[in-house]
Amino acid sequence: MPRLLHTGQVIIDLVMAVDKLPQAGGDVLAQSASFEAGGGFNVMAAAQRNGLAVVYLGRHGTGRFGDLAREAMSAEGIRIGIAHRAERDTGLCVAVTEASAERSFISYIGAEGELTAGDLASVPAQAGDFVYVSGYSLLQVGKAQALVDWVLELPKEITVMFDPGPLVDSPDEPLMQALLARIDIWTSNSVEALRFTGAPDIAEALDRLVDHLPAEVLMVVRDGPQGCWISQRGDRQHVPGFKVAAIDSNGAGDAHAGVFVAGLAQGLSALEAARRANAAAALAVTRWGPATSPMADEVDALIRETFGA
């Protein structure tokens, strides 16, 4: 059976809801606050909830945040691939959601920012597996080189899925250039795609991405409530979104990515997987918190409600 091997970073989110962010030097009161597992956990939880077995192939720390991360992964049925704990604790992200549903992040990287070749060898990848790589990982000096070297050695029978994230904005870095040549699936939001390519719109971004990626790559670019675009070998399609009342956009993109890869692993076409991913992201924005991906039956119900049986 296929698995998702997630090589990104699980951190702990301090999730706070405010009417609006304060000006520099200002102060506001939050309506709520809680500690939740976040970062790469969101994608993994989405995939696991939608029928794809998941292995976390990243570091986790010693301390209160490491304990929270392991507890959350265990509760979701996510296997922790690297058995030993790092000496430092897992990192923290302050995630602030405004009344408009827009969110802002301030992150501190901990144990999850380090990874060795030996760590990656803890769980041998198997034919049919999906390997998820986050652009955040390329920013970690204690992790990036070992991760890229490992990915480049993976057999072609293993599908590599790449999410550039909001902090990676150039295809010209040597590690990025090396990694791009091995990517099978690109998944990002529209802002990330436009920044990465310098394009003025999604259509142009998809055209320019072709210049950086292998010929057979499957590209998925999310467009918020409008849904997403998928493109492969020149065949481009817009997959409409679902109308909902959004209250928190935190984790919606992660829900989309996790449900999309789960659909592919179960043999769905890219179009079918994208429709399910759009439904999952729509449901996610109606809930507070980072890991708000729905279960498979909830996705099924929204699709039936929208399109009929």
N, C-alpha and C positions, 0 to 999 in steps of 0.2 A: 504493500500500500504506500502511496506517496506520502511524504512528510514535508513540512515547512521547517527548514533550519534557519532560524533568525539570528543574524550576526550583529544586530544593532545593540542599543543600550536601553536597559530597563532602569528607570530612575523613579524616584518618588515625587509626585506632584503635591504641593500645597495649593489646593484649589480654593480660590476666593471669588465671590460674586460681589460686584460693586455697581452702582449706578453709572459711574464713569471714572476713568483714571484721574488722579489728582494732577495738577500742574507741578512742575519741578519745585520741590520744597513744600508742597502741600500735604494735606492729610484727609483721608476719607474713612468712613466706617464700612466694613463689609457686611453683607446680609448673611453670609454663610462662609464657613471655612472647614476644610477637611483634608486629611492626608490620604492620597490614593496612589496606587501604582500607575505609572504612566510611561511616556517614551515608547520604546519598542513593545512594551507590554500591550499597548492598545491594538496594534496590528495582530499580535499573536492571539489575543483573546478573541478578536473578530474571526480569525481563521478557525480557531478551535471550536467556537460556538456554531460554526457553520460546516462542521464535519471534517476538517483537515487536521490531522495529528501534527502537533507543533513541538519542536525542541528549541530551547533557548541556548544558543551557542555564544554566550557572552559572560563576562565576569559579574559577580555579585559580592557584596561587601560584608564586613563584620561590624555589626552595630544595629541600631534600631531601624534604620532605613533598609539595610540588607535583609533583616528579618521580615519587614513588611513586604518587600519585593518577593521573597521566596514564598511567603504565605499566600500572596495574591496569585502567583503562578501555580502553586499547588492546588488552590481552590478551583482554578480553571481547567486543571488537567494537563497543564503545560509541563513537559519534561525538562528538567534543568540538566543540560548536557555536561557542564563543567562542575564536577562534584565539590571541589575545594573552594573555600571562601577566601577572598583577598584580605590582606591585612587592613586595608582602609575600608571605610563604609561606602555604601551605595550613594550616588549623588542625589541632588535635590533640584526641583524646578518649581518656582513660584508661578502659578498659572492664574491670571486674573481675567475674569469674564465680565464684560460690561453689559448693561441692559440691552444694548443693540445686538447682543450675541457675539460681538467681536471679542477676540481674546489676545492677551499679550503674555510673553514668557520671559522669565529670567532664570537661567540654568546654571548650576554648578556641577561639574563632572567629578565623579568619584571613582570607585573601583571599576566601573563599567567602561572607563576610558582606556583600559589596558587589556592587551590580549597577545598571546604568543602562539607560535606555530604548534607547540605542544597542546595548548588549550584547544585549538581548532581540530586537532587530531583526536580529541576525546570522543567525537561522534563521527565516524566515517560516513560521508555522503554516499547514497546509493542511487542507482539508476532510477529515474522517475521522480526523485526529490526536487523540491524547489528551495533555492537558497536566496534569502532576502538580505540585501545590502543597503544600508542607510548612508546617505551622504554625510551625516554627522560623524560617522566612523572615520571618514577620511580626514577629519579635522583633529583626530586624536593621535598625537605623536607616538604614544605608547602602544598603538594598535594598528594604524593605517597600513604600514608596509607589510606586516605579517598577514593581514587580512587580504590585501590585494594579491600577494604572492600565492596564497592558498586558493583564492578564487580562480586565478589564471591556470592553476593546475587541475581544476575540476574537469572531469570528462564531459563531453558534449551532451551526454544523456541526462545531465543535471541542468535544470533551468535556473538561470540567474536573473533575479528580479531586483531592479535598482530604483530607489527613491532618493532623489538628490537632496531633498529637504530645503528649508529656506535659507540656510547659511552658505550653501555651495552655489557660486554664481559664475564659474568659469570652466570651460571644457579644456583649458590649455595647461593645467597643472599636470606634471608627469604622471603622478599616480592616477589621476582622473583619466588621462588619455589611455593608460594601460587598461584600466578597468572597463572603460566604455567599449573596448574591442571585444569584451567577453559577455556583454549584457544581452539577454534574450528578451526581457520585458522592461520597459521604462514606465514608471508610474509617478506622476507629479500633479500638482495643481497648476492652474494657468499662470499664476504669478511666477512660480518657479521656472516654468518652461520659457516664459518671456524673458526673464532675467538671464537664464542660462544661454539662450540663443541670441538675445538682443533684438528679437522680433517684435513688431508692433501688435500682432494679434496671434490667436491660436493657430490659424491656418498656416501662417508664415512660420511659426515656431515648429510645427510638425514638419514642414518642408526643410527647415534648417537642421533639425535634429537628425534627419537622414544622413547628413554629411558627417555626423560624428559617431554614428552607430552602425552595427552590422546590417547587411541588406535585409535579413529576415526578421529583424527585431519587431516586436509588438509594442506600440506606443499607446499609452493611456494618459490623457490629460484631463483632469477634472475641471469643471467650469461652474463650481458652486451649485446653486439651485437649478441651473440650466442643465445639469447632468454631466456628461463627459464626452470626449472625443476619443475614438480608437482608430488606429491607422497601422496598416501592415502591407508591405509590398505595393504601396500606392493606393490601396483600397481604404478610403477614409469614410467614417460614419460618425454622425452625431447621435448619441443615445440620450433621449430626453430624461430629465430628472422628475421627481415627484413633488407635488405641492404640499408643503407642510408649514406649520407655524414654528419657526426656529426660536429657541431660547438659549442655546449654547453651541457654538460651532467647534468647540474643543473636541478633538478626536474623530471628527467626521471623515477627514481624509484617510486616517488610519483604518477606520471601519471599512471604507471603500476598498482600500488596498487589500486588507485581509480577506474580505468576502470575495473580491475578484479572484485572488489566487486560489481560494478554496473552490470556486466554481470551475476554474481551469483544471484543477487537480481531479475533479469529479467528472471530467470529460465534456464539460460545456464548451460551446463556441465562445469566442471573445465577446460577441454581441450579447449572448445570453448571460455570461458572467458579468458583463458591464451593467446590464439591466438589474441584476441582483445587487451588485455593488452600489448602484444609484439608490436603490430602495433602502439598503442598509444605512447609507450615509444620511438619507432623509430622515429615517427613524432616529438616528444618533443625535441629530441637532435638536430633537424635541425633548432631550433629556440632559440633565445637568451632569457634568463630570467628564473625565477624559476617556475612560474605557466604556463607552455607552453603545457599542455595537449590539444590535439585536441578535436573537437566536434565529436559526434557519426557518423555523415555523412562522416567526413574525415577518420575516422577509417574504415568505410565501403568501402570507395573508395580505400584505400591502399590494403585492403584484396582482393577486386575484381581485382585490377591491378595485384596483385601477383598470385592469385589462379584462376582467372577467375570468371565468374558469378556463 
